[in-house]
Amino acid sequence: MPIYEYAPCSGDCRVCKGSFTLNRPLSAPPLEKCPLCRKPVQKLLSSFSTPNLLKPLSVSKAKNAGFSVFHKVGKGEYERQ
């Protein structure tokens, strides 16, 4: 279920602290009012998580994972390592 971020359309609110996040199914209708203070809200653009690879996969780890590793020997020619 995606997490959506919302903020009030005008000013801050003491009840909802200015912005909030909700877990909502994709099939849910768009949220127009804050569930706590009932003021109009707008959906914020959020960042998303992507896996970060800190270093490239080594040849031995790639082979252990079942991948074929090739080495370039000439123009358009490769041989299996």
Buried (B, 14 or more C-beta within 10 A) or exposed (E): EEEBBBBBEEEEBEEBEEBBEBEBEEEEEEBEEBEEEEBEBEEEEEEEEEEEEEEEEEEEEBEEEEEEEEEEEEEEEEEEE
